[in-house]
Amino acid sequence: MERSPQIFLRRIPEANRTDFVIKHEGAWVTNMTLEQKPDGDMAPSSLSLSDLEAQALTDRLWSAGFRPSEGSGSAGALAATERHLADMRKLVFPPETKITHYRNNWGVVPCSDG
């Protein structure tokens, strides 16, 4: 039975880079070959991960501090919820309205500030 590759992350902050280190069936992947293919030809997979392994890689990237840039996923959902709550607060708790005039038995009278 073929074992799936293991992917490790090595953060190098001073170089603003993350290295991916891959181990497969007891051997380390050290080189990847680039081949020119005519347009339309199907290239073999460079790396294949099961859904569970892809999730583990995503979790490792998250632990290393990477987040989706377009705001999707949990972070995006939270931001949308926060915006919704802010809108709801405006509806339920409108800003205090300053009263500038009031009506009495003799008509509309301006209010004094003091």
KAPEFEN-V912414 format. One line per field, one symbol per residue. psi: psi as a letter, one per 30 degrees, with the letter a starting at -180 (. if undefined). A space follows every 50 residues. Layout:
BEGIN
psi = ???
END
This chain:
BEGIN
psi = kkklkkkkkjkiefghlkkkkkkkhfkkjfkkkkkkkkkfkkllkekkkl eeeeeeeeeeeeffgklkfgglaeeeeeeeeeeeeeeeeeeeilkkkkkf llkafgakkkkkf.
END
